[in-house]
Amino acid sequence: MIKNIISSILDIKESYNLKHIWQNLAIMEIKSSYKRTKLGPFWIVITTFVLMSAMGPLYAYIFKVNFKDYFLYIICGFTFWEFIKQNITDFTKVFSDSHGFILSQPFPITLYILKSLYKNILILLHNVPLVVIVVVLLNKNINLVTFIFFIIGSFMNFTTLFFSGLIVSIFCTRFRDVAQIIMSILTVMFFLTPILWSVDMAGERAMFLYGNIFFVMIDVMRSPLVDSVIPYKSIIVLIFLNLILIPVSLFLFGKFKDKVPFWV
């Protein structure tokens, strides 16, 4: 077990030392997705704003809540959900999409996971200015402390997603049906997670939401911006999750990473 964990750590260290490669690969992938467009990745910002502007009034009317408060809530929740969902989606196919590099280049395997995560962080950064503008305009209680905790929550999620990617990528490469199962789970979890609806609507059962990892990951980023509070419960849950996730993911990845070239 220790041998597998050490093997994974060495692979991650080697990948980090090659950051110029996975960073450039991520940037190239984004550029190729928006080739010959004038606005490029900023179409993501426009799409998010238009979608939220259409959904905001509708759901605010359905739920009978204040539009301004709800618009701030939904735009933060939806943006962070899309970031988490897109990372998991990309992890399900990260090795199969990179099979040409894997079979021809002697790069460490975690390089492709870092590339995928970095790409989605860059896309998130395109949406962050929109989120910040909405927060500044609609949340008069925002302060430096809560904004710092938003940054802390973001980095906690980056860590959680990376180590989740170690497991998801391995299993989805070995068993291709797992990717379809994960897609179905993500679809269901979108409706079971407080994104379009608020935590208050759960009433006395709100405590059970902390068993929903997607809610916890969104909450550590959304609560500091929307409610100007520090989400201690979600932070504690996420820390405990990582205490279990990190050694398990390192063990599994170290055990199976050498078989990836044969599976892609």
C-alpha positions, 0 to 999 in steps of 0.5 A: 500500500505504501509503495503505491502511495509513494508511486503516485506522489512521485508521479504527481511531483514529476507532473508538477515539474512539467507544468509548462507542458500541461498548462500550454496543453490546457490553453491550446485546448481552450483556444481550439474550442473557440477557433475563429470566434471573436470573443473566444472563451468569453462566450461562456460568460455571455451564455451564463449571464443570458441563461441566468437572466432568463431563469432568475425571474422565472424561478424567483416567481415560482419560489416567490422570493426576492429577485435580487437575492435569488439572482445572486444565489443562482448565478453563484450556485450555477457557475460553481456547479458547472465548474465541478460538473465539467471537471468530473465529466472531463475526468471520465474521458481524460485518458481516452482523449489523450491516448495519442500522447500517452502512447507516444510520450513518456509523460507521467500520467497525472499530467493529463489530470492536471491539464484537465483541471487547469483548463477548467480553472481557466474557464472558471476565471472567465466567469469569476468577473461576472460573479464578482460584479453581481456580488458587489452590486447585490450583496452590500455585506460582502467584506474582505474576510468572507472573500478570502474564505471564498478563495480558500474554499476554491482551493479546497475544491481544486484539491478535492477535484484533483484527487477525485480525478485520480479515481474517476479517470482510472475507473472510467478508463478501465470500465467505459460504462462507468462514465455513463453512470457518472453522467446520469448521477450528475444529472440527478444530483443537479436537481437534488443539490440546492442550486435552483432552490435554496437550503431554507426550503429543505426546512428541518432536513437541511442538515442532511444536505451535508451528506451531499458532497456537491452541496458542500463543495458549492457551499464553501464557495457560495456562502461567503459571497452570497450570505457573507458568512463563513461555512464552517460546517461545509469546510469541516466536512470537506476536510474530513472527506479529503482526509479519506479521499487523498490516501485512497486515491493515491493508493488506487492510482499508484496500483493501476496507473501503469496499466492505463496505456494498455486500457486507452 
